[in-house]
Amino acid sequence: MKTNGTRRRRKAKTGSVTIRSSNNRLQLVFTHLGKRHFVSLGLPNTPLNMKTAQDIAFEVQRDIQYGEFDPTYRKYKMHSPTTADPLGKAAQQGSRLMALWDHYVDYLIPDASPKTVNGTYNPVRAHIGRCKTDGLIDPLKFRQELLKVTTRSQARRTLMQLSAACKWGMQHGLVRENPFEGMYRALDMTKPSPPVAYSMAERDRIIANFETHQGKGISYKHYAPFVKFLFWTGCRPCEAIGMRWGSVLEDCSKVHFHESIVEVSGKKMRREETKTSVKRWFSCPERLQALLEEIRPDEFESEDLVFRAPKGGAISEKNFNQRAWSKIVEQLGLNVKEGVKMTPYNCRDTFITLQALEGHSSTTIARWVGNSSKVIEERYLDKLKMDGLRPTDV
């Protein structure tokens, strides 16, 4: 209803509890027995805290309706987060650090892949659970316990994740400080092993063995196109496993890497993006174009997989590595190079290294394989330079 050009605010019904933000702090506002009540929750106005405030408002409204309202507010403040313990009831039931971590992961999960949840977030939660000390109460003692229940490299990654969780918690008013800030830096970072590549001749020997393999009761010849694709594109195995015919141009001149199939706890799961979330088109050389034209069925659906397991369905990267791949490279004496056990992922290292030896720039190679030019330079080109250098006789 308008009056004199203004809109009249409708009054809330008696007993109706509303949530307001005053100076970016949440408070409950309601009328009971003719008296106006303002209950400050001591929480910043964030989406997470708003949900908590709604739960408390519901409890207050219910008590008013049933004649159980506490005019001292103690009943509600006991259950609500406070500036002393903004993690609220979740923290009262166990570790405050665990409560913070669970809130943080709930916030991240909508944008996280199943593999990240299983391989990164879940281990941190498990490590927190193995420590008796609450890390938000005594972070130094928690660190000592953490080093006893896991490796130094895992402890470093855990402390790094907890620091990020506390930083997020400060932004949302869940914690006042970050006791883990910089703590992980005191632990040495485990450097990844330098990439090990096959030579062109070794690569071709592996491909030839797959093409002609005839084992006792089992043949790995079926995987020859899959292995060629790995060596000739430098893609990640999970990207090749998830490749569908709808991602291949009609003339097979280009393929689109934009999804993959990963294994999480033994289950295959499709991920609608690549590992680095970089979607890319790859222009096929003539031999790769001919390969795709040769293996493409006369009739197919765009959702059909390009490479399938011998009995149909998606290839299991783990099973392929442990059986077909290991058997072939072991027969050739190529299962270990430079002290490193070689896996299908080394097909990617081989492609990148051979293309670098051909003189292609780090930027070009990075676009082909869906990585950054910095990674190509630091992990591959620097290694090639060092391999080619010799100290001067002095």
C-alpha positions, 0 to 999 in steps of 0.5 A, spaced: 500 500 500 502 506 498 501 513 502 504 519 499 508 516 494 512 512 499 511 504 500 509 503 507 513 497 511 508 491 513 509 490 520 512 483 522 507 479 526 508 478 534 512 472 535 515 472 528 523 472 528 526 476 523 534 476 522 537 483 520 544 485 519 547 491 523 554 493 522 555 487 518 553 483 525 547 478 525 541 479 530 535 477 531 529 482 532 522 480 534 516 482 539 514 478 545 508 480 550 509 487 547 516 488 548 521 489 542 527 484 543 534 485 539 538 479 540 545 480 537 549 473 535 556 476 535 556 473 528 559 477 521 553 477 516 556 471 511 552 465 508 554 460 513 552 464 519 546 466 516 544 459 516 546 458 523 542 464 525 536 461 521 536 455 525 536 459 532 531 464 529 526 457 528 528 455 535 526 462 538 519 462 534 517 455 536 519 457 544 514 463 543 509 459 540 509 454 546 510 459 551 517 456 553 521 463 551 527 464 555 527 472 556 534 472 558 536 469 552 541 464 555 538 458 552 539 461 545 546 463 546 548 456 549 546 453 542 548 459 538 556 460 536 559 466 540 565 470 539 568 466 544 567 459 540 564 461 533 564 454 531 558 453 535 555 446 537 559 442 532 565 444 536 562 442 543 561 435 540 568 434 538 575 437 535 574 445 534 579 443 528 575 438 525 569 442 525 572 448 522 575 443 517 568 440 515 565 447 514 571 448 509 570 442 505 562 443 505 564 450 502 569 447 497 565 440 495 561 443 489 567 445 485 571 439 487 572 433 483 571 426 486 578 425 486 580 431 489 575 430 495 578 422 496 585 424 495 586 431 498 580 432 503 579 426 506 586 424 508 586 431 512 580 429 516 583 422 517 590 425 520 586 430 524 582 424 527 588 420 529 591 426 533 588 427 540 590 434 541 585 439 538 590 443 533 586 450 534 587 449 542 594 447 541 597 447 534 604 446 536 602 439 540 598 437 534 604 438 529 608 433 534 602 428 534 601 429 526 608 427 525 608 421 529 601 419 525 604 420 518 610 422 513 613 428 513 611 430 506 603 428 508 604 432 514 606 438 510 601 438 505 596 437 511 598 443 515 598 447 508 591 445 507 589 447 515 592 453 514 588 455 508 582 452 512 583 457 517 584 463 513 577 461 510 575 461 517 577 468 519 574 471 513 567 467 515 568 469 522 569 462 525 576 463 528 580 469 530 587 467 527 590 462 523 595 458 528 598 454 522 600 460 518 607 458 515 608 452 519 608 447 513 614 451 511 619 448 516 618 441 513 621 440 507 617 439 501 618 433 497 620 434 490 617 430 484 621 425 481 624 428 474 620 426 468 623 420 465 622 419 457 623 413 452 627 415 446 623 414 440 626 407 438 624 405 445 617 408 444 616 404 437 619 398 440 613 398 445 608 400 440 610 394 436 610 389 441 603 391 443 601 390 436 604 383 435 603 381 442 600 374 443 600 371 450 598 364 453 590 365 453 590 373 453 593 378 447 594 385 449 594 387 442 587 390 443 590 396 447 595 398 441 591 404 438 590 406 446 598 406 447 599 409 440 594 415 442 598 416 449 605 416 445 602 421 440 598 426 443 602 426 450 595 426 454 594 424 461 591 416 461 585 418 464 583 423 458 584 418 453 580 413 457 574 418 457 575 420 450 568 419 446 567 420 439 563 426 440 570 429 441 573 427 435 572 431 428 568 428 423 575 427 419 579 426 425 583 432 424 582 434 431 580 431 438 577 435 444 580 434 451 575 436 455 573 431 460 576 424 463 574 418 467 578 417 473 578 411 478 576 413 486 576 408 491 576 402 485 570 406 482 570 409 475 567 416 475 567 421 469 569 428 470 567 433 466 573 437 465 581 435 465 586 435 471 588 442 470 581 444 468 584 446 461 580 445 455 584 444 449 583 442 442 589 438 439 591 437 431 592 430 429 598 429 425 597 424 419 598 418 422 594 419 428 588 422 424 589 415 420 589 411 426 582 414 428 579 413 422 581 406 422 578 404 429 572 408 428 566 404 427 561 404 421 556 406 426 557 409 433 553 414 438 557 421 440 557 418 447 561 412 445 568 411 448 574 411 443 578 406 447 574 400 450 576 395 455 577 388 451 570 386 454 567 393 453 566 399 458 571 404 460 579 401 461 581 401 468 588 405 468 590 401 474 589 394 471 592 396 464 598 399 468 599 392 472 597 387 467 598 389 460 603 395 460 607 392 465 608 385 462 610 388 455 615 393 458 618 388 462 619 383 456 623 389 453 627 391 459 624 397 459 620 397 465 625 401 469 629 407 467 634 411 471 631 408 477 624 410 476 618 404 474 615 406 468 608 407 467 603 409 462 604 416 464 611 416 462 608 416 455 606 423 456 613 425 458 616 421 452 611 426 448 613 432 451 621 430 451 621 428 444 617 435 442 622 439 445 628 435 442 624 437 435 625 445 437 618 446 439 617 452 444 614 451 451 608 455 450 606 450 444 607 444 448 604 446 454 598 448 449 598 441 446 598 437 453 594 442 457 599 444 462 603 451 463 609 453 460 612 454 466 612 447 468 614 445 461 620 449 462 622 447 469 620 440 469 622 438 462 627 443 458 631 444 464 632 437 465 634 436 457 639 442 458 642 439 464 643 432 460 646 436 454 651 440 458 658 438 460 663 441 465 669 445 462 676 442 463 679 447 468 
